[in-house]
């Protein structure tokens, strides 16, 4: 082997090592090998900035004893194009009611959940996921977030409202008919439905 080829070989090895190190520094393996960004000091600061944008909760609106399937008055059910009787849904993340808007295209559904967790858990706590995009909002004067997966075909968006200490009301809109609702539309629908549910909670307290 000539001196020139030896130098080229060493250069390739070093370059490959640098690239591999850079790749590992910026990405980590998630479930089933799916890469996701590793949280850096910059992203941690960004999350803290999101928390700082949230307003103070004007009053507690406890969810204990609230029948979620009765949160929307009939006139609002009609406005939301909900055509089926509200029904209980899976309660793995807290009591859930499902509202189906299946009378016309695009078919979609609202899932309303009472979650025992502070809103901040989705920003800097255990419920924060690097694969999800959270955006701070104010809904009916209350601190809120929209939470959705920005990549891929838009499938859902949830509006999270910090209604009381340790309690979050989640209103998630699912696109049953795919390809007809954009991500902004799904989030707008979730925020609108969450605002209606919040007004109903206020009227009960």
C-alpha positions as MATLAB code, in Angstrom:
seq = 'XXXXXXXXXXXXXXXXXXXXXXXXXXXXXXXXXXXXXXXXXXXXXXXXXXXXXXXXXXXXXXXXXXXXXXXXXXXXXXXXXXXXXXXXXXXXXXXXXXXXXXXXXXXXXXXXXXXXXXXXXXXXXXXXXXXXXXXXXXXXXXXXXXXXXXXXXXXXXXXXXXXXXXXXXXXXXXXXXXXXXXXXXXXXXXXXXXXXXXXXXXXXX';
ca = [
       0.000    0.000    0.000;
       1.360    3.439   -0.955;
       1.674    6.338    1.456;
      -1.075    8.217   -0.422;
      -3.539    5.334   -0.163;
      -2.765    4.955    3.549;
      -3.624    8.646    4.117;
      -6.855    8.294    2.127;
      -7.855    5.219    4.155;
      -7.212    6.980    7.463;
      -9.140   10.039    6.292;
     -12.184    7.933    5.361;
     -12.127    6.201    8.740;
     -11.940    9.517   10.620;
     -14.649   11.130    8.497;
     -16.973    8.157    9.002;
     -16.362    8.257   12.739;
     -17.180   11.960   12.909;
     -20.405   11.486   10.934;
     -21.470    8.565   13.108;
     -20.766   10.584   16.259;
     -22.771   13.526   14.913;
     -25.690   11.265   14.063;
     -25.694    9.734   17.532;
     -25.468   13.144   19.158;
     -28.560   14.452   17.389;
     -30.797   11.403   17.360;
     -31.740    8.528   19.595;
     -33.637    5.302   19.018;
     -37.257    5.265   20.108;
     -39.825    2.507   20.009;
     -39.071   -0.078   17.343;
     -35.958    1.811   16.297;
     -37.780    4.992   15.257;
     -35.362    7.921   15.581;
     -36.437   10.996   17.527;
     -34.539   14.166   18.510;
     -32.686   14.102   21.791;
     -33.684   16.966   24.075;
     -30.970   19.596   24.248;
     -30.552   22.600   26.517;
     -32.099   24.720   23.753;
     -35.230   22.570   23.464;
     -35.564   22.439   27.255;
     -35.433   26.245   27.329;
     -38.036   26.349   24.566;
     -40.377   24.138   26.589;
     -39.942   26.345   29.643;
     -40.768   29.366   27.473;
     -44.007   27.667   26.434;
     -44.967   27.187   30.071;
     -44.262   30.876   30.720;
     -46.734   31.866   27.976;
     -49.671   30.176   29.703;
     -52.057   32.417   31.680;
     -52.914   31.841   35.305;
     -56.033   29.780   35.876;
     -58.812   32.200   36.928;
     -60.609   29.583   39.073;
     -60.724   25.846   39.583;
     -63.349   23.902   37.625;
     -63.137   20.401   39.145;
     -64.075   17.461   36.948;
     -65.025   15.103   39.774;
     -68.623   13.988   39.442;
     -69.036   15.595   36.000;
     -70.740   13.446   33.374;
     -68.605   14.189   30.327;
     -71.325   12.934   27.992;
     -73.531   15.805   29.191;
     -71.013   18.608   28.642;
     -72.448   19.683   25.274;
     -76.028   21.036   25.266;
     -78.212   19.731   22.440;
     -77.877   22.945   20.462;
     -74.096   22.564   20.573;
     -74.293   18.914   19.584;
     -76.146   20.052   16.477;
     -73.610   22.820   15.805;
     -70.761   20.306   16.098;
     -72.624   17.969   13.703;
     -72.737   15.219   16.325;
     -75.409   12.842   15.104;
     -75.039    9.826   17.407;
     -75.791    9.459   21.089;
     -72.690   10.271   23.168;
     -71.139    7.102   24.541;
     -68.538    6.120   27.099;
     -65.116    5.395   25.644;
     -61.965    3.615   26.855;
     -60.991    4.941   30.287;
     -57.313    4.000   30.315;
     -56.343    7.693   30.637;
     -59.340    8.751   32.693;
     -63.119    8.876   32.156;
     -63.879    9.386   28.451;
     -66.933   10.232   26.378;
     -67.035    9.823   22.593;
     -69.062   12.131   20.362;
     -69.422   10.864   16.784;
     -69.994   13.258   13.900;
     -70.842   10.609   11.331;
     -73.848   12.029    9.520;
     -71.842   13.497    6.636;
     -68.327   13.638    5.261;
     -65.762   14.175    6.526;
     -66.636   11.768    9.344;
     -64.853   12.605   12.587;
     -65.185   12.115   16.339;
     -64.491   14.026   19.527;
     -63.104   12.229   22.572;
     -63.453   14.193   25.818;
     -61.292   12.951   28.719;
     -60.845   13.922   32.350;
     -57.137   13.405   33.013;
     -55.612   13.449   36.483;
     -52.497   15.457   35.615;
     -51.379   19.084   35.585;
     -51.192   20.777   32.195;
     -47.457   21.261   32.659;
     -46.952   17.501   32.423;
     -47.283   17.800   28.621;
     -44.639   20.544   28.478;
     -41.866   19.547   30.847;
     -43.224   16.509   32.684;
     -43.802   12.803   32.195;
     -46.357   13.249   29.403;
     -44.063   15.285   27.165;
     -43.077   13.436   23.988;
     -40.393   14.575   21.573;
     -42.505   13.258   18.694;
     -45.409   15.591   19.559;
     -45.806   19.299   18.926;
     -47.329   21.358   21.732;
     -48.497   24.942   21.285;
     -49.606   27.171   24.172;
     -53.142   28.556   23.968;
     -55.703   30.413   26.025;
     -59.173   28.862   25.901;
     -61.971   30.695   27.711;
     -59.368   32.462   29.842;
     -57.776   29.163   30.930;
     -54.251   27.841   30.219;
     -54.326   25.350   27.374;
     -52.256   23.517   24.788;
     -52.807   21.927   21.428;
     -50.954   18.644   21.152;
     -50.434   16.802   17.859;
     -47.989   14.824   15.728;
     -46.756   17.200   13.027;
     -45.303   14.531   10.730;
     -47.325   12.265    8.471;
     -50.973   12.230    7.447;
     -53.051   14.427    9.829;
     -55.065   12.048   12.007;
     -55.944   13.907   15.206;
     -55.306   16.873   17.464;
     -56.120   17.391   21.117;
     -56.816   20.554   23.062;
     -55.714   20.302   26.682;
     -57.175   22.707   29.232;
     -55.834   23.053   32.770;
     -59.205   23.280   34.528;
     -58.007   22.681   38.095;
     -54.945   21.774   40.110;
     -53.922   18.276   39.009;
     -56.780   18.083   36.476;
     -56.749   18.538   32.711;
     -59.695   18.335   30.339;
     -58.625   16.843   27.000;
     -60.729   17.244   23.870;
     -59.289   15.207   21.015;
     -60.610   15.333   17.453;
     -60.061   12.251   15.301;
     -60.331   12.276   11.508;
     -62.273    9.115   10.651;
     -62.401   10.072    6.977;
     -58.733   10.517    6.167;
     -57.288   13.083    3.792;
     -60.054   15.691    4.075;
     -59.097   17.548    7.262;
     -55.815   19.402    7.638;
     -53.811   19.531   10.871;
     -54.802   23.188   11.531;
     -58.468   22.306   10.956;
     -58.323   19.393   13.414;
     -56.699   21.609   16.054;
     -59.203   24.420   15.445;
     -62.059   21.933   15.875;
     -60.565   20.646   19.136;
     -60.095   24.159   20.523;
     -63.663   25.115   19.572;
     -65.142   21.999   21.201;
     -62.973   22.506   24.298;
     -64.228   26.086   24.605;
     -67.849   24.866   24.493;
     -67.129   22.202   27.141;
     -65.354   24.781   29.295;
     -68.344   27.156   29.166;
     -70.538   24.250   30.268;
     -68.195   23.552   33.198;
     -68.305   27.218   34.197;
     -72.098   27.163   34.196;
     -72.063   24.193   36.592;
     -69.789   25.885   39.145;
];
